[in-house]
């Protein structure tokens, strides 16, 4: 994933795993995801796999509605130097909703229904 920034509270050599995790969690919550990538590995032969990488520009739906995205200048410089196409990001982004909006939507859906919404998991590769 690529974010609009990476800086958070300073890390110390004496940080515990829990402290480091909390600091990284804060960074992930503070900045927006702008690119998401994943790779599928499918068997090709015994002990051999073929990799299928996918990347997508993404923008949180809230950003489209509010028209504001906070960005760290050093992150912009890094991403530009490494080929990030900000025009494609703005024009071709796949929108997604954050956890707050997801909760609101689930609550609205459940107002008229006594049944909770269940998400089913599907296998991508069998």
VEXPA-409223 format. One line per 4 residues: their letters; for each residue z, x, y of N, C-alpha, C. Coordinates in steps of 0.001 Angstrom, whole numbers. Each point is the difference from the previous one (the first is absolute). Last residue first. Example, Ala and Ser with C-alpha at 12.3 -4.5 7.8 and 13.67 -1.06 7.14 Angstrom:
<sites>
SA = 7080 12850 -2250 60 820 1190 730 -770 1090 ~ -70 290 -5720 0 -890 1190 0 900 1200
</sites>
This chain:
<sites>
XXXX = -6024 -9226 -21959 564 -261 -1339 -462 1059 -961 ~ 717 -880 5647 -709 725 -1058 679 -304 -1326 ~ 1489 -2213 3851 -1302 416 500 -829 654 -1107 ~ 3984 -3904 -225 -361 1352 -397 -1366 327 551
XXXX = 3553 -3462 2232 -1185 96 -844 -240 1454 -328 ~ 4200 -3543 1760 -520 1352 -66 -1178 7 -956 ~ 2216 -4029 3270 -286 479 -1346 -557 1403 78 ~ 3455 -3144 3137 -1159 874 1 -225 495 -1412
XXXX = 2481 -4573 2145 62 1119 -922 -1285 792 101 ~ 3206 -3802 2951 -1309 627 -186 182 1184 -934 ~ 3263 -4343 -250 -211 1264 709 -1405 532 -273 ~ 1456 -5297 1 -304 1124 -878 -173 1274 816
XXXX = 677 -4283 1929 1260 396 -621 -201 1198 -914 ~ -2770 -1552 4635 -25 133 -1451 1372 404 -516 ~ -1387 -386 4646 -353 -1289 -598 33 24 -1521 ~ 1144 3969 2527 642 -1121 687 -224 -1329 -707
XXXX = -1852 4537 -1098 1054 -611 -810 657 -1214 653 ~ -3396 2670 2166 -581 -555 -1213 1038 -777 -808 ~ 1439 2384 3810 -825 -1142 402 -600 -687 -1219 ~ 2393 3990 -734 903 -1076 400 -769 -1250 418
XXXX = -2439 3890 -998 602 -538 -1225 930 -1167 332 ~ -1875 2361 3600 -1012 -786 -708 561 -619 -1269 ~ 2787 2947 2420 -259 -1216 780 -999 -904 -713 ~ 791 4240 -1855 1159 -871 -192 -184 -1320 747
XXXX = -3227 3324 642 -75 -516 -1368 1139 -981 -253 ~ -52 2370 4052 -976 -1095 -5 -134 -603 -1391 ~ 2781 3746 353 559 -1079 816 -938 -1208 -6 ~ -1392 4015 -2161 1012 -738 -771 606 -1153 794
XXXX = -4976 1452 1314 1229 732 -258 1018 -881 -702 ~ -5579 -303 -234 1194 -510 674 1199 844 -397 ~ -5573 1122 608 1068 -287 -958 1201 -518 778 ~ -5821 1152 482 1315 -340 551 986 -278 -1132
XXXX = -4363 3335 490 467 -1123 -800 1385 -338 538 ~ -4011 2581 2864 1305 -38 -669 191 -1263 -824 ~ -3784 1769 2956 -143 -339 -1413 1325 -110 -757 ~ -632 1111 4877 -1037 -983 -321 46 -512 -1438
XXXX = 3081 3390 1704 118 -1189 844 -984 -1087 -439 ~ -153 4154 -2264 1324 -587 -190 130 -1299 798 ~ -3833 2647 564 -31 -763 -1251 1334 -696 -235 ~ -164 2845 3658 -890 -1137 243 -94 -875 -1249
XXXX = 2401 4065 -212 760 -1068 641 -873 -1200 359 ~ -137 3994 -3713 -956 -679 871 698 -1208 618 ~ 1565 5019 -2297 306 -1426 168 -977 -599 1008 ~ 292 4815 -1536 -1084 -943 -267 312 -1484 111
XXXX = 2760 4155 919 -271 -142 -1433 -926 -1180 -319 ~ 1482 1119 4469 -439 1290 -542 -383 -99 -1475 ~ 1883 -3797 2095 -1331 273 551 -559 1293 -566 ~ 4433 -1122 -1108 -951 -898 -659 -1429 234 486
XXXX = 3507 2443 2096 -137 384 -1407 -1069 -844 -689 ~ 1149 -1155 4424 -701 1283 -48 -263 415 -1439 ~ 2619 -3831 682 -1394 -244 399 -823 1281 -77 ~ 4604 365 -692 -630 -652 -1149 -1467 -296 299
XXXX = 2655 1730 3456 -261 1042 -1004 -649 -586 -1254 ~ 1360 -2985 3446 -1146 819 401 -321 1060 -1047 ~ 2209 -4769 -1123 486 1323 355 -1215 896 284 ~ 531 -5596 402 -551 1146 -717 582 1293 548
XXXX = 355 -5911 -112 565 1258 461 -530 1141 -840 ~ -2092 -4983 1261 315 903 -1109 541 1282 611 ~ -1560 -5488 1416 737 1229 300 268 774 -1276 ~ -1925 -4622 619 -822 941 745 700 1296 356
XXXX = 1212 -4324 -2519 730 493 1164 -808 976 846 ~ -1842 -1965 -4033 520 -1095 841 631 519 1278 ~ -1614 3076 -3252 -1127 -767 513 497 -1067 977 ~ 3226 2464 -2287 -640 825 1024 -1193 -727 606
XXXX = 2301 -1907 -3708 812 -91 1217 -645 787 1147 ~ -1734 303 -4423 -419 -1213 696 727 -166 1326 ~ -845 4854 -2125 939 -1101 -198 -403 -1181 875 ~ -3409 3618 -1995 735 -262 1230 879 -1220 -243
XXXX = -3384 4077 -2748 812 -1215 31 702 -128 1346 ~ -4219 2690 -3086 699 -63 1273 755 -1320 20 ~ -1289 2620 -4588 -280 -1122 900 777 190 1289 ~ -1769 2550 -5056 715 92 1271 -385 -1205 844
XXXX = -272 2120 -5500 -320 -1039 975 854 219 1245 ~ -1765 2710 -5024 829 -103 1212 -524 -1094 935 ~ -243 1380 -5371 -715 -841 948 876 -181 1240 ~ -474 3434 -4730 749 -464 1165 -919 -795 926
XXXX = 240 1148 -5565 -857 45 1179 800 -604 1149 ~ 1538 2586 -4899 -5 -1155 894 -980 224 1129 ~ 1732 1871 -5342 -828 205 1183 -51 -1291 821 ~ 1922 771 -4566 612 982 898 -845 299 1246
XXXX = -2783 -2638 -3259 1364 410 -356 482 1125 921 ~ -3432 -2805 2427 -83 555 -1356 1428 363 -387 ~ -582 -2397 3864 -1425 244 -179 -274 488 -1420 ~ 4033 -2949 3082 -353 911 -1098 -1517 86 -164
XXXX = 2315 -914 4791 -421 -735 -1184 -401 977 -1096 ~ 2797 -458 4991 -414 948 -1022 -307 -792 -1260 ~ 396 -910 5693 95 -521 -1368 -488 1091 -945 ~ 2123 130 5236 -972 467 -976 284 -633 -1351
XXXX = 910 -754 5792 530 41 -1364 -1122 437 -932 ~ 1586 -709 5730 -878 477 -1058 684 -53 -1348 ~ 115 -1622 5655 638 -88 -1307 -1002 455 -1046 ~ 1118 -16 5749 -946 246 -1083 776 24 -1308
XXXX = 2219 -1051 3999 -1354 -215 512 -1080 332 -1037 ~ 5643 -1427 851 -966 563 -947 -1384 -281 573 ~ 4466 490 3158 -897 -903 -725 -885 776 -968 ~ 5262 1106 1965 -1421 173 229 -821 -931 -884
XXXX = 4798 -67 -206 -280 168 1428 -1500 17 292 ~ 1895 -152 -4464 180 -1280 676 -381 72 1474 ~ -148 3896 -2724 -951 -964 -557 114 -1365 677 ~ 3110 3342 1173 -1337 387 459 -1030 -1023 -484
XXXX = 4405 -486 -1570 -84 -319 1431 -1390 316 551 ~ 949 1315 -4386 -149 -1457 64 -129 -441 1455 ~ 1006 4482 -841 -1407 -282 -317 -284 -1502 55 ~ 4459 1380 589 -817 487 1114 -1481 -292 -235
XXXX = 3044 -1005 -3450 225 -899 1143 -858 415 1195 ~ 1 2831 -3796 -693 -1259 -283 128 -962 1189 ~ 2456 3981 207 -1440 257 157 -803 -1272 -234 ~ 4594 -214 -801 -256 157 1434 -1492 237 260
XXXX = 1444 -199 -4482 128 -1312 622 -297 69 1501 ~ 161 4014 -2492 -1189 -768 -366 22 -1376 667 ~ 2710 3602 2642 17 -436 -1398 -1299 -754 -281 ~ 683 3954 3823 -162 -1432 -285 80 -263 -1498
XXXX = 113 4360 2411 1181 -516 -696 -96 -1505 -294 ~ -3310 2503 2459 36 575 -1350 1160 -565 -804 ~ -2202 -2979 3844 822 1202 -94 -9 482 -1439 ~ -3210 -3295 3613 556 278 -1321 800 1288 60
XXXX = -1193 -3802 4030 -161 1360 -535 668 150 -1374 ~ -1996 -4721 1578 1199 793 288 -164 1382 -637 ~ -4568 -1807 491 1197 -830 -38 1190 835 409 ~ -5915 -8 -281 1276 573 440 1123 -1030 -50
XXXX = -4845 -557 -942 775 534 -1125 1388 490 395 ~ -4593 -3652 1386 938 1041 382 783 465 -1207 ~ -3333 -3332 -293 -218 278 1418 971 1050 521 ~ -1662 -100 -5278 809 -774 941 -350 372 1436
XX = -2088 122 -5435 35 648 1303 733 -936 947 ~ -128 736 -5676 0 -833 1172 0 880 1237
</sites>
